[in-house]
Amino acid sequence: DLEIVRAWRFQVKERYVIFRNMAKYTVFLSNTDPAIAYGVVALSEPFEEVTRSELPVMVETVLLPFKGRIIYDVLLHRFNVLFGPGILRSLNESYKEAKARHGIVTTLPMPNEPKPLKLPKARPPQKPSVKGGQDNVLQVVLGLIDQFCNEHLNEEYAMLCRRMAEKLSRKRPSPLLKGSPNSWASGIVRAVGMVNFLHDKSLDPYMRTADIDRLLGTSQSSAAARMAEIKKMLGLRQFHHDWTLPSMMESNPLIWMLKVNGLMMDVRDGPRDLQEVAFNKGLIPYIPADRQQGK
């Protein structure tokens, strides 16, 4: 028994999407970048009965090792998040990437070494397609973003995409100097769109990544590579509060979920003094009542 308890130092606390039931376990997909797929064994009843919802469902819990398997610590907090078709496609992609990288992790601690990936053949580095320094390249990227967002998206997307391009330009060395401005503009729009579910047909605006690349005059492979770099550099994920459209702040549950006295709660349901403390600490973007009053 002491050995079992001693092994709990390898616990993993995270937010997960309970993604899929398998024969021997249920797949928990971590809310990290890159995602990790854990094979978790239910305790006395199936997870769908514990969460009282069909899968997938977002939860927060602690995963524990137990006799060569992974279980959870009984306390499982469920988030009231709905998954549209676009989100489900993204979850499927994350699941496939997680399986390719580590497989399904069924013991803790997980192996230090990821599964070996087949790497593409090395290509010679691309030369910057715009002459001049990073300021010139940034202006070209911003011009492409402004034109694209004005014609196909909206001002909210233009604002976030511009901010992301400027943030990338401030890095040393600036990644914008590598590759074409068109591919960076497309990668930036893709990245902001990924956070805000631009690929979800139920939302407006909606756009496919292939159309973004085509309209910005770059190949899908180049744009996908730029987006992967951006995700890694900025730690992007869906529901990322720093890159959420202002109009979607209210519908993004992760912005408002805070731990208070050891329990997760939606701070919007708490008293105003609690909201003011959270706002002053930079944990929430605004006080909801003030927003409603136009302050």
C-alpha positions as a printed Julia matrix, in Angstrom:
295×3 Matrix{Float64}:
   0.0    0.0     0.0
   2.85   2.38    0.79
   4.4    1.67   -2.6
   1.09   2.57   -4.28
   0.84   5.85   -2.38
   4.53   6.64   -2.96
   3.97   6.35   -6.71
   1.39   9.16   -6.55
   4.24  11.69   -6.65
   4.0   11.14  -10.41
   0.45  12.51  -10.49
  -0.56  14.77  -13.37
  -3.04  17.58  -12.74
  -4.42  19.2   -15.87
  -7.54  20.1   -17.79
  -8.49  17.31  -20.16
 -11.01  16.44  -22.81
 -12.44  13.0   -22.09
 -12.25  12.11  -25.72
 -13.01   8.48  -26.52
 -13.9    5.17  -24.88
 -11.65   2.24  -25.77
 -11.84  -1.43  -24.79
  -9.23  -1.21  -21.98
  -9.4    2.48  -21.01
 -10.82   5.89  -21.84
  -8.68   8.44  -23.67
  -8.06  11.71  -21.82
  -6.59  14.37  -24.14
  -4.57  16.97  -22.23
  -5.1   20.7   -22.74
  -1.38  21.24  -23.44
   0.62  22.02  -26.54
   1.48  19.5   -27.76
  -1.4   17.4   -26.45
  -0.82  14.09  -24.64
  -3.31  11.21  -24.86
  -3.65   9.29  -21.58
  -5.39   5.92  -21.26
  -7.35   6.23  -18.0
  -9.22   3.42  -16.25
 -12.59   4.29  -14.73
 -13.23   3.38  -11.08
 -16.69   2.17  -10.08
 -18.71   3.54  -13.02
 -18.07   4.66  -16.64
 -16.94   8.24  -17.2
 -20.1    9.08  -19.14
 -22.09   8.33  -15.98
 -19.67  10.33  -13.82
 -19.9   13.41  -16.06
 -23.57  12.8   -16.93
 -22.78  13.71  -20.49
 -21.85  12.07  -23.75
 -18.23  12.31  -24.84
 -16.28  14.44  -25.52
 -16.43  16.54  -22.35
 -13.9   18.91  -20.75
 -12.9   18.22  -17.15
 -10.24  19.0   -14.57
  -8.89  16.18  -12.42
  -5.72  14.52  -11.13
  -4.39  11.4   -12.86
  -2.65   8.86  -10.62
  -0.57   5.73  -11.26
  -2.09   2.56   -9.8
  -0.6   -0.92  -10.29
   0.71  -0.2   -13.78
  -2.39   1.67  -14.91
  -3.7    5.24  -14.72
  -6.74   6.14  -12.63
  -8.11   9.47  -11.4
  -8.5   10.85   -7.88
 -12.34  10.61   -7.78
 -12.73  14.44   -7.83
 -13.66  15.36  -11.39
 -14.81  18.9   -12.23
 -16.79  19.16  -15.47
 -16.8   22.33  -17.61
 -19.98  23.27  -19.42
 -18.35  23.49  -22.87
 -20.09  22.58  -26.12
 -17.99  21.13  -28.95
 -19.04  22.11  -32.47
 -17.99  20.29  -35.65
 -14.89  22.44  -36.13
 -13.71  21.86  -32.56
 -14.25  18.13  -32.95
 -12.09  18.12  -36.07
  -9.32  19.92  -34.17
  -9.57  17.43  -31.31
  -9.25  14.57  -33.78
  -6.11  16.16  -35.24
  -4.63  16.66  -31.76
  -5.43  13.04  -30.91
  -3.7   11.77  -34.05
  -0.64  13.94  -33.37
  -0.5   12.75  -29.74
  -0.65   9.1   -30.8
   2.1    9.66  -33.36
   4.3   11.43  -30.81
   3.93   9.31  -27.64
   1.27   6.71  -28.36
  -1.46   6.3   -25.72
   0.22   6.86  -22.35
  -1.04   4.14  -19.97
   1.5    4.38  -17.12
   2.95   7.17  -15.01
   5.49   8.59  -15.15
   5.27   8.66  -18.93
   8.41   7.78  -20.91
  10.88  10.63  -21.31
  11.58   9.85  -24.95
   8.77  10.45  -27.48
   8.09   8.0   -30.24
  10.5    8.55  -33.14
   8.89  10.51  -35.95
   9.65  10.17  -39.62
  11.33  13.43  -40.54
  11.07  14.94  -44.02
  14.22  15.36  -46.07
  16.11  18.51  -45.26
  15.61  21.4   -47.65
  17.94  24.32  -48.25
  16.92  27.41  -46.24
  14.65  29.87  -48.04
  15.9   33.35  -48.69
  13.74  36.25  -47.54
  11.58  37.3   -50.47
  11.51  40.95  -49.4
  14.65  43.05  -49.43
  15.46  45.17  -46.41
  15.25  44.74  -42.65
  12.55  43.29  -40.45
  10.59  46.56  -40.38
  10.1   46.35  -44.15
   9.05  42.7   -43.92
   6.64  43.48  -41.06
   4.96  46.22  -43.09
   4.45  43.83  -46.0
   2.95  41.18  -43.68
   0.68  43.77  -42.03
  -0.48  44.99  -45.44
  -1.4   41.45  -46.5
  -3.24  40.85  -43.2
  -5.18  44.13  -43.38
  -6.32  43.52  -46.94
  -7.32  39.92  -46.24
  -9.22  40.68  -43.03
 -11.0   43.69  -44.55
 -12.17  41.64  -47.53
 -12.91  38.26  -45.91
 -13.07  38.51  -42.08
 -13.62  41.54  -39.81
 -11.86  44.23  -37.79
 -11.58  42.0   -34.69
  -9.53  39.46  -36.63
  -7.45  42.25  -38.19
  -6.63  43.67  -34.74
  -5.5   40.31  -33.28
  -3.57  39.31  -36.42
  -1.73  42.64  -36.47
  -0.86  42.28  -32.78
   0.46  38.76  -33.38
   2.58  39.89  -36.35
   4.06  42.74  -34.29
   4.82  40.38  -31.4
   6.63  37.99  -33.74
   8.57  40.89  -35.25
   9.89  41.9   -31.81
  11.55  38.53  -31.26
  15.32  38.37  -31.84
  16.02  37.2   -34.41
  12.65  37.91  -35.95
  11.15  34.75  -37.5
   9.49  36.93  -40.16
  12.84  37.22  -41.92
  12.67  33.52  -42.81
  10.28  32.56  -45.57
   7.87  34.64  -47.62
   5.61  37.37  -46.15
   2.62  35.62  -47.76
   3.26  32.4   -45.84
   3.67  34.32  -42.56
   0.47  36.28  -43.15
  -1.39  33.03  -43.81
   0.21  31.31  -40.81
  -0.83  34.21  -38.55
  -4.44  34.2   -39.8
  -4.51  30.41  -39.41
  -3.17  30.69  -35.83
  -5.67  33.33  -34.71
  -8.4   31.38  -36.51
  -7.41  28.17  -34.68
  -7.83  29.87  -31.29
 -11.23  31.28  -32.27
 -12.57  28.29  -34.29
 -12.6   30.08  -37.65
 -12.92  26.61  -39.24
 -16.26  25.95  -37.46
 -19.12  26.26  -39.97
 -21.54  27.15  -37.19
 -19.7   30.44  -36.53
 -19.55  33.69  -38.48
 -17.08  34.4   -39.99
 -16.09  30.94  -41.21
 -13.22  30.04  -43.53
 -11.26  26.93  -44.47
  -7.49  26.93  -44.09
  -7.11  25.98  -47.76
  -9.01  29.14  -48.75
  -6.87  31.29  -46.43
  -3.7   29.98  -48.1
  -5.09  30.39  -51.62
  -6.3   33.95  -51.07
  -3.0   34.97  -49.48
  -1.02  33.46  -52.34
   0.92  30.7   -50.57
   0.99  26.91  -50.45
  -0.76  24.92  -47.74
   2.5   23.28  -46.67
   4.29  26.62  -46.21
   1.39  28.15  -44.29
   1.06  25.05  -42.09
   4.77  25.23  -41.28
   4.51  28.91  -40.3
   1.47  28.18  -38.13
   3.29  25.33  -36.35
   6.17  27.71  -35.57
   3.78  30.35  -34.25
   1.97  27.84  -32.02
   5.27  26.75  -30.52
   6.67  30.25  -30.03
   3.51  31.7   -28.45
   2.2   28.57  -26.72
  -1.11  28.81  -28.56
  -4.07  26.57  -27.9
  -7.79  26.77  -28.42
  -9.52  29.02  -25.85
  -6.17  30.9   -25.33
  -7.32  34.02  -23.46
  -4.6   36.31  -24.88
  -5.74  35.68  -28.45
  -9.51  35.36  -28.11
 -11.72  37.74  -30.1
 -13.36  40.35  -27.84
 -16.8   39.23  -29.04
 -16.04  35.65  -27.91
 -14.81  36.53  -24.42
 -18.19  35.8   -22.85
 -18.45  32.36  -24.47
 -14.9   31.29  -23.57
 -15.31  29.42  -20.25
 -11.59  29.03  -19.54
 -11.16  32.8   -19.21
 -13.56  32.91  -16.27
 -12.76  29.63  -14.48
 -10.6   30.31  -11.39
  -9.68  28.28   -8.34
 -11.11  29.88   -5.18
 -10.37  28.25   -1.82
  -9.34  25.09   -3.64
 -12.48  24.8    -5.77
 -12.99  25.7    -9.43
 -15.7   28.26  -10.07
 -16.92  30.64  -12.75
 -15.85  34.0   -11.33
 -18.82  35.63  -13.07
 -21.05  33.89  -10.52
 -19.02  35.28   -7.6
 -19.4   38.57   -5.72
 -18.09  41.79   -7.2
 -15.22  42.13   -4.7
 -13.9   38.76   -5.86
 -14.16  39.88   -9.5
 -12.29  43.11   -8.68
  -9.44  41.17   -7.05
  -9.23  38.86  -10.09
  -9.3   41.82  -12.49
  -6.62  43.76  -10.57
  -4.37  40.68  -10.69
  -4.88  40.36  -14.45
  -6.7   37.02  -14.15
  -9.82  38.16  -16.04
 -10.05  40.69  -18.91
 -12.8   42.87  -17.39
 -15.54  43.01  -14.76
 -18.72  41.71  -16.45
 -21.09  44.21  -14.79
 -18.94  47.14  -15.95
 -18.91  45.82  -19.52
 -22.71  45.57  -19.51
 -22.93  49.19  -18.32
 -20.54  50.32  -21.06
 -17.69  51.27  -18.72
